[in-house]
Amino acid sequence: MSSTAPVLVARHAMATRFEIVLHGENPIALRAAGEEALDEVDRIEAQLSLYRSGSEVARVNAEAQQRPVRITPGLFQLIERARELSRETNGAFDLTIAPLVRCWGFMGGTGSMPEPAAVAEARAAVGMQHVELDASKLTVRFKRPGMMLDFGAIGKGYAIDRAVGLLLETGVTSALIHGGTSTAFAIGTQPDGVRWKIAVTAPAGDGDAKPLAVVELKDESLSVSAVWGRSFRASEKTYGHIIDPQTGAPADGALLSAVVLPTATETDALSTALLTAPDLLQPLANRRPGIRCLAARGNETKPQVCAYGLDVL
């Protein structure tokens, strides 16, 4: 495949930086396709954001406790998909995690230690089994007070899938898109036929990034979730922003997880689930023969890594 220099388009969205590298013979057309794809990311953010009062999800969170709320077909399908993923992970991935995120001070903040009673109250408002969906009317209703939907663990992957769809429609055959380096999707291969390569790294105790695996991608997505990032310390322990729906507390199961599948929506959600419940690694591998995944436990200096379909360095 002949190609000019690669075209790079980038934009800040969903509290992170999205970048697309595109290869092809017409840089003007490639840039236009990339900008259209990032416009779609902006549209998805405007729809799913918790923090925009005019978003569709904000309207659901404000009204679904009082009555069934009619939503757009795309959002309804995404919630249905999220419910299926919740069932597949035994609740380790849960779209209704927002009350616990807020309780632990991570909704727009860096976190703080809550009172046990507050955690118990928030946990009572968490669980996809408390979300009622009516496919005939395209409505969603909350069965318990205080419930909220939070697309933070699936929205970026969904936005990438939508962007990839637009790129494919415009004829793009070689591209890599990522959101904040945590979720990426590779379209085709690089111009020389070599698959796209992405390193999965984990910070060591000395602060340096240590590679755990190098993942090759072609027409598939990689998502990486980790406990570091937004966090706070209390009683000589660090508490991160990824909350375990089962315990109601910040994830304490794995340091890092990675998942490779054909869709970014699923890799985004499943990598989060593996972070809170790394024992899901083998069941997921058994259920999805084509999946590639890993989970790293232990300490940052010498993590213990279990992987399926990925070569650990």
SULMOSUL-V775146 format. One line per field, one symbol per residue. phi: phi as a letter, one per 30 degrees, with the letter a starting at -180 (. if undefined). psi: psi as a letter, one per 30 degrees, with the letter a starting at -180 (. if undefined). burial: + if it has 9 or more other C-alpha atoms within 8 Angstrom, else -. A space follows every 50 residues. Layout:
phi = ???
psi = ???
burial = ???
This chain:
phi = .dadddccbbadahiaccbbcbclcbdddddddddddddddddddddcdd ccdcddddddddcdddadcdbdedddddddddddddddchidcbdcdeed ededicdibcjadddeddddddddcckddcccccddchbbbcdbdidbcb cdcbddddddddddedddddjdcbabbbbiidbbbccicdedidddbbdc bbdcddjddcdcacccbahacbbbcbddkdabcbhibcccddcdddcibe ebcbdabbbbadbdedddddddddddbdddededdddbecdbaabccicd dbdcccbbibddd
psi = jlkaklkkklkklhgakkkkkkkafjeeeeeeeeeeefeeeeeeefefkf fjfgleeeeeeffffelkkklleeeeeeeeeeeeeeeeghgekkfgfeee eeegggigaglljlkeeeeeeeefgkkffgkkkjfffhlkkkfklglkkj gfgfeeeeeeeeeeeeeeeggkfjlkkljgffklkkjbllfgfklkkkkj lkklfgfkkkkelkkkkjhlkkkkklflbkllkkhgkkklfjkjfefglk kgeleklkkklfkfeeeeeeeeefefifffeeeeeefjffkkllkkablf eikkkklkgkjk.
burial = --++-+++++--++--++++++++--+--++-++++++-+++-+++++++ ----+++++++-+++--++-+----+--++-++-++--+-++++++++++ ++++++---++--+---+++-++-++++-++++----+++++----++++ +-++++++++++++-+++---++++++++--++++++++++---++--++ ++++------+++++-+++++++++++--+++------+++++++--+-+ +-+++++++++-++++++++++++++++-++--++-----++++++++-+ --+-+-++-+---
